[in-house]
Amino acid sequence: MQYMILIHSEPFDGPEPGTDAFDEMMAPWMAYNQKLIDGGHYVAADQLQGVETATTIRRAYGAGDTIVDGPFAETKEHFGGFYIVEAKDLDEALALAAEVPIPAGSLEVRPVVPS
């Protein structure tokens, strides 16, 4: 079964790509990606651009659509990226999510509805 791991973290200014500091910051992420690939769990993953680039379509019953700059909810944590993993059950998906190398934040794990 496939599960989505939604990564929510506080925004931070990281080092610039192409620097040693950036490579050092990314090393645990690259190792995690490789572990998922090697274990046959990797389906898809991506990082999202910052919330300042987001546009939300807000829809209300009978009121039509409103387009709003930014995310729908005001929170300290931002949805920054995701993984879709293949796991035998929720316990395995949670174990995989627990290894995501974010320094602080939350990881939401949800089953993907089969298409």
DRENVO-522046 format. One record per atom (N, C-alpha, C): x, y, z. Coordinates in nm, 3 decimals. Layout:
# residues N
X|Y|Z;
...
//
This chain:
# residues 115
0.085|-0.118|0.000;
0.000|0.000|0.000;
0.090|0.124|0.000;
0.040|0.228|-0.062;
0.115|0.353|-0.065;
0.067|0.448|0.044;
0.164|0.519|0.102;
0.136|0.619|0.205;
0.206|0.748|0.165;
0.142|0.860|0.198;
0.206|0.990|0.177;
0.255|1.039|0.312;
0.379|1.083|0.313;
0.439|1.146|0.431;
0.446|1.295|0.400;
0.364|1.374|0.469;
0.361|1.518|0.450;
0.455|1.582|0.553;
0.548|1.662|0.506;
0.650|1.719|0.592;
0.614|1.864|0.623;
0.591|1.890|0.752;
0.559|2.025|0.800;
0.673|2.070|0.889;
0.730|2.186|0.859;
0.839|2.235|0.942;
0.835|2.387|0.946;
0.906|2.440|1.042;
0.918|2.585|1.049;
1.011|2.631|0.938;
0.981|2.743|0.875;
1.070|2.792|0.769;
1.206|2.833|0.828;
1.309|2.816|0.749;
1.442|2.856|0.792;
1.523|2.897|0.670;
1.621|2.980|0.693;
1.712|3.021|0.587;
1.831|2.926|0.588;
1.835|2.837|0.492;
1.944|2.741|0.484;
2.057|2.795|0.401;
2.165|2.720|0.397;
2.280|2.762|0.317;
2.248|2.758|0.167;
2.324|2.831|0.091;
2.304|2.839|-0.054;
2.346|2.710|-0.123;
2.266|2.664|-0.221;
2.306|2.547|-0.300;
2.444|2.570|-0.362;
2.521|2.461|-0.372;
2.654|2.470|-0.431;
2.764|2.497|-0.330;
2.725|2.514|-0.203;
2.826|2.537|-0.099;
2.847|2.409|-0.020;
2.960|2.402|0.049;
2.986|2.286|0.135;
2.881|2.274|0.245;
2.838|2.388|0.298;
2.736|2.387|0.404;
2.605|2.329|0.353;
2.570|2.361|0.229;
2.447|2.306|0.170;
2.461|2.155|0.153;
2.575|2.111|0.100;
2.598|1.967|0.083;
2.590|1.894|0.216;
2.645|1.955|0.320;
2.641|1.896|0.454;
2.497|1.886|0.504;
2.418|1.992|0.481;
2.278|1.992|0.524;
2.198|1.886|0.450;
2.229|1.866|0.321;
2.153|1.773|0.238;
2.195|1.627|0.255;
2.312|1.601|0.311;
2.363|1.464|0.322;
2.264|1.368|0.389;
2.201|1.404|0.502;
2.107|1.310|0.562;
1.984|1.285|0.474;
1.944|1.388|0.399;
1.830|1.372|0.308;
1.865|1.277|0.193;
1.984|1.291|0.139;
2.026|1.203|0.030;
2.039|1.059|0.079;
2.090|1.042|0.201;
2.102|0.908|0.259;
1.963|0.848|0.282;
1.869|0.930|0.330;
1.732|0.882|0.351;
1.668|0.841|0.218;
1.684|0.925|0.116;
1.631|0.891|-0.016;
1.687|0.758|-0.065;
1.817|0.739|-0.050;
1.880|0.616|-0.097;
1.830|0.496|-0.019;
1.807|0.513|0.111;
1.753|0.403|0.192;
1.614|0.363|0.142;
1.531|0.461|0.109;
1.398|0.430|0.056;
1.409|0.356|-0.077;
1.498|0.403|-0.164;
1.517|0.341|-0.295;
1.567|0.198|-0.278;
1.671|0.181|-0.198;
1.730|0.048|-0.177;
1.631|-0.050|-0.116;
1.542|0.001|-0.030;
1.444|-0.086|0.036;
1.318|-0.110|-0.045;
1.310|-0.050|-0.165;
1.192|-0.067|-0.249;
1.071|0.012|-0.202;
1.093|0.114|-0.119;
0.983|0.194|-0.064;
0.956|0.322|-0.143;
1.055|0.370|-0.216;
1.044|0.500|-0.283;
0.945|0.496|-0.397;
0.849|0.588|-0.396;
0.755|0.607|-0.508;
0.777|0.746|-0.567;
0.773|0.849|-0.483;
0.791|0.987|-0.530;
0.824|1.075|-0.411;
0.886|1.189|-0.440;
0.917|1.287|-0.335;
0.950|1.419|-0.401;
0.920|1.527|-0.333;
0.959|1.659|-0.380;
0.953|1.759|-0.268;
1.035|1.862|-0.283;
1.032|1.977|-0.194;
0.945|2.082|-0.260;
0.874|2.159|-0.180;
0.791|2.267|-0.233;
0.861|2.400|-0.213;
0.832|2.494|-0.300;
0.882|2.630|-0.280;
0.811|2.689|-0.158;
0.861|2.800|-0.108;
0.809|2.862|0.013;
0.664|2.904|0.003;
0.601|2.920|0.119;
0.459|2.957|0.123;
0.433|3.092|0.057;
0.536|3.176|0.048;
0.515|3.306|-0.017;
0.485|3.290|-0.166;
0.509|3.172|-0.223;
0.478|3.147|-0.364;
0.342|3.080|-0.382;
0.275|3.048|-0.272;
0.149|2.973|-0.279;
0.031|3.061|-0.317;
-0.063|3.002|-0.385;
-0.192|3.064|-0.414;
-0.298|2.962|-0.375;
-0.398|3.007|-0.301;
-0.505|2.919|-0.254;
-0.635|2.957|-0.322;
-0.708|2.857|-0.369;
-0.845|2.877|-0.416;
-0.936|2.838|-0.301;
-1.005|2.935|-0.246;
-1.098|2.910|-0.136;
-1.238|2.898|-0.194;
-1.304|2.789|-0.162;
-1.437|2.761|-0.216;
-1.534|2.746|-0.100;
-1.647|2.817|-0.109;
-1.753|2.806|-0.009;
-1.881|2.759|-0.078;
-1.960|2.682|-0.005;
-2.086|2.634|-0.062;
-2.170|2.750|-0.113;
-2.204|2.746|-0.241;
-2.291|2.845|-0.302;
-2.232|2.983|-0.318;
-2.106|3.004|-0.283;
-2.049|3.139|-0.288;
-1.944|3.154|-0.397;
-1.909|3.047|-0.466;
-1.808|3.056|-0.570;
-1.667|3.050|-0.515;
-1.572|3.079|-0.601;
-1.431|3.070|-0.565;
-1.372|3.207|-0.536;
-1.277|3.209|-0.443;
-1.198|3.327|-0.415;
-1.052|3.285|-0.422;
-0.971|3.361|-0.492;
-0.829|3.330|-0.503;
-0.754|3.418|-0.403;
-0.671|3.354|-0.320;
-0.601|3.421|-0.212;
-0.452|3.390|-0.223;
-0.368|3.492|-0.207;
-0.225|3.468|-0.203;
-0.190|3.398|-0.073;
-0.102|3.303|-0.080;
-0.052|3.235|0.039;
-0.135|3.114|0.076;
-0.095|3.050|0.185;
-0.163|2.928|0.229;
-0.297|2.961|0.292;
-0.381|2.860|0.302;
-0.515|2.875|0.358;
-0.510|2.900|0.508;
-0.426|2.827|0.578;
-0.422|2.835|0.724;
-0.300|2.914|0.770;
-0.318|2.988|0.877;
-0.206|3.058|0.940;
-0.146|2.965|1.045;
-0.027|2.916|1.020;
0.040|2.828|1.114;
0.188|2.863|1.120;
0.255|2.818|1.225;
0.399|2.836|1.232;
0.469|2.739|1.139;
0.415|2.618|1.129;
0.474|2.517|1.043;
0.417|2.528|0.903;
0.499|2.499|0.805;
0.458|2.508|0.666;
0.474|2.372|0.601;
0.384|2.341|0.509;
0.395|2.218|0.432;
0.508|2.238|0.333;
0.619|2.169|0.356;
0.738|2.197|0.277;
0.775|2.092|0.176;
0.714|1.973|0.185;
0.747|1.868|0.091;
0.677|1.740|0.128;
0.704|1.636|0.050;
0.635|1.510|0.074;
0.716|1.394|0.018;
0.682|1.278|0.068;
0.726|1.151|0.012;
0.601|1.067|-0.010;
0.601|0.988|-0.113;
0.504|0.880|-0.128;
0.586|0.753|-0.121;
0.551|0.667|-0.026;
0.628|0.546|-0.003;
0.538|0.423|-0.017;
0.599|0.313|-0.048;
0.533|0.184|-0.052;
0.566|0.115|0.080;
0.463|0.074|0.153;
0.484|0.008|0.282;
0.379|-0.101|0.299;
0.415|-0.206|0.375;
0.322|-0.318|0.391;
0.203|-0.281|0.479;
0.222|-0.184|0.571;
0.114|-0.141|0.658;
0.149|-0.006|0.721;
0.057|0.045|0.802;
0.079|0.176|0.865;
0.201|0.175|0.956;
0.223|0.066|1.027;
0.339|0.060|1.116;
0.469|0.078|1.040;
0.481|0.013|0.923;
0.602|0.029|0.844;
0.612|0.172|0.789;
0.500|0.229|0.746;
0.500|0.367|0.696;
0.542|0.464|0.806;
0.494|0.442|0.927;
0.533|0.529|1.039;
0.681|0.515|1.072;
0.733|0.393|1.063;
0.875|0.372|1.087;
0.959|0.444|0.982;
0.915|0.441|0.856;
0.986|0.513|0.750;
0.978|0.664|0.774;
0.861|0.713|0.812;
0.843|0.856|0.836;
0.928|0.903|0.953;
0.943|0.820|1.054;
1.020|0.859|1.172;
1.166|0.886|1.138;
1.212|0.838|1.025;
1.351|0.859|0.985;
1.372|0.981|0.895;
1.264|1.053|0.860;
1.280|1.174|0.780;
1.366|1.272|0.860;
1.473|1.323|0.799;
1.571|1.401|0.877;
1.537|1.549|0.897;
1.413|1.581|0.937;
1.386|1.721|0.968;
1.429|1.747|1.112;
1.489|1.864|1.138;
1.535|1.892|1.274;
1.420|1.924|1.369;
1.310|1.979|1.318;
1.194|2.013|1.401;
1.073|2.022|1.308;
0.958|1.988|1.360;
0.836|1.995|1.280;
0.748|1.876|1.306;
0.664|1.842|1.208;
0.576|1.727|1.221;
0.566|1.653|1.088;
0.537|1.526|1.100;
0.524|1.441|0.982;
0.386|1.376|0.988;
0.305|1.403|0.888;
0.172|1.345|0.880;
0.178|1.229|0.782;
0.127|1.114|0.822;
0.130|0.995|0.738;
-0.014|0.956|0.707;
-0.044|0.943|0.576;
-0.180|0.905|0.535;
-0.174|0.803|0.423;
-0.266|0.705|0.428;
-0.273|0.611|0.316;
-0.322|0.682|0.191;
-0.269|0.641|0.076;
-0.313|0.693|-0.052;
-0.428|0.607|-0.100;
-0.536|0.668|-0.146;
-0.648|0.593|-0.200;
-0.605|0.531|-0.333;
-0.612|0.399|-0.346;
-0.571|0.337|-0.472;
-0.656|0.387|-0.589;
-0.591|0.407|-0.704;
-0.667|0.456|-0.819;
-0.712|0.341|-0.906;
//
